[in-house]
Amino acid sequence: MKKPFGKIIFGLILMILDIYVWGIDILPDPAAFLLIIWGIRDLAKEYSIKETAGKASLWASISLVFSLLPFFQIETALLTDSFLLAYALFTFIFFLLFIYSLFQMMLDIARQLERHELRKKTYTFSKIYMAVFIGYFFLVFLMRDFPPADPLALGLALLSTVTGAALAVTFLIWLYRFQRAIG
């Protein structure tokens, strides 16, 4: 995995995939975030993007810390609905900031390479992606207010699953295309 974007893409794939063997996720998210941070660091070395790379690394590092929480034995009394809601909210916010900072890095790289069309397309894609991602977040939180057997809950669950998968795939495709466009 020589290219920095390859490390980021592979890290995101590891994060997206949840493969359980005997109840244990064999592709832990913290390892994925470490790979992503490694890719960001390599991009910062290759391009003059210390500021945006620093922000992306910061948000990825905070997301890494939040992804460690499931590995700790937490007293069941602490796992209230309020705690889980707050955990999910903070996890979402930090991941959203991480994705936003990745887009900012890409925009800086395109600007540096004077790839104006690529920069324009990345900017447009980032706005659409972020809006859909925020909508997806609200959709997921809306689902928790319905009983599981409710037909509307089942429809929302299907919609959120499809939307989540589409978001993940389109972002990975965009990163791959961006990597190819910059050579």
N, C-alpha and C positions, 0 to 999 in steps of 0.2 A: 504494500500500500504506500506507494511513493508520493502520491499527490495529496496535499492537505485536504482538499475537498473530498477526496476518497475516504479519508479518515472520518470526516464529519458525516458523510453519507452512510458509511458503514456503522458508525456510532448511533445514528438515528434509526437505522434498520434494527440494530440490536435492542434499542429502546422500545421500538414499536412492537417487536415480536415478543410474545410471552409464551414460552414453551416450558411446561411444567412436567417434571419427572418426580413422581412420588410426592407431589405437593410443593416442590421447590422449583422456582423459576431458574432455569439453568443459564439464562441470559440476563443477568442482573443489570438494572438500570445504572447503578453507580459505575460499573465497568464501561458502559456505553458513554456516560458523561466524561469519563477520563479520556476516552478515545477522541471525543469531540473537542475537549479542551486541548489535547495534543495537536489536533488538526488546526485549531484556531491559532495556537502558538506558532505553528509552522507557517501559516498564512501571514502572521505579523512579521516574521523574519523575511518572507519572500516579497512582501509589499510594505509600503510605508503607511500602515494602518494601525499604529500602536494604540491610538485612542479608542477606536471602535472595536478593535480586537480585545483591548482590556475590558471594555464593557461586556462584550460577548462572553469572555472568560469569567468575569464576575458573576453574571447571571447563570451561566452554565455551572459554576462552582456552587452557587446557592441552590440551584436545582439538584445538584449532586447530593448536597447535604439533606435536602428534603426527601430524596429518593432512598436515603439510608434508613429513614425512620421505620419502614416495615421490617428491617432486619433486627431491630431491638425488641426485646421482650417488654411490652408495655402493660402495666397493670390494667386489667379489664375495666376497673372503675374509672380510669381516665378516658377510655374510649367511648365517650358520650357522643350523641348526635352533634352537639355543638362543637366538640373537638374535631370530629371527622369533617364537619362542614368547613371549619376554619382551615384545617389541613388541606382540604381539596381546593379551597379558595386561594390560599397562599401558593400552593403548588402550581395552580393555573396561572396566577399573576407572574410568578418568577419564570415559568416556561414561556409565557407570552413575551416578557421582556427579553428573554434569551433569543426567541425567534426574531423579534424586532431588531435586536442588535446584529444578528446574522445578516438580515437584509441590509442594514446600514453598512456592514463590512463589504458586502457585495457591491453596493452602490459606490463606496469609496474605491474599490478595486476597478470597477468599470470607468469611473471618473479618471483615475490615475492612468489607465491604459487608453484613455480617450476613445472609448467605445460608447459613443453617445446613444446609439440605437439600443444597445444592450442595457445601458443605464436606464433609459426611458422605459423599456419593457419590464425591467426588474422593479422599477418604481411603481408602475401600474399594477403588476402582479402582487407586489407587497401590500398595496392598499386593499386590493380585492381579497387577498388571502387573510389579512388581519381582520377584516370585517366579517368574513365567513367564520373564522376561528372564534371570534368573540360571540357570534350568533350560536355557534356550536356549543360553547360553554353555557350560555343561557338555556339552550335546549336540554342539555344534560341536567342542569339544576332544576329545570321545570319538571322533568320526569320524576323526581323524587317526591313530588306532591301527590302522585297518583298511586292507588293501590296496584300491585303488580299484575293482577288479573284483569284490570280495566283495559278494554280494547284500545282506548286512546293511549294508555301507557305502553302497550305493545307496539303501536304504530310509532310513538315517539322513540321507543328503544330501537326499532328498525331504522328510523330516520337518523338517529344519532350515530348508530353503528356505521351506516353507509356514509354519512357526512365525515365522521372521524377517519374512516379508511380513505375516502377521497382526498381529504386534507393531507394525510400522511403521504399518499402516493404522489399527489401533485407537487408537494414541496420537495420530495426526493427527486422527482423528474426535473424540477426547476434547478435544483443544485447541480445535478448532472449536466444539464444543458449549459448552465453558466460555466461550469468547469471546462467543458468542451469549447465554449465560445472564447474563453480567455487563453486557451491553449495550455 
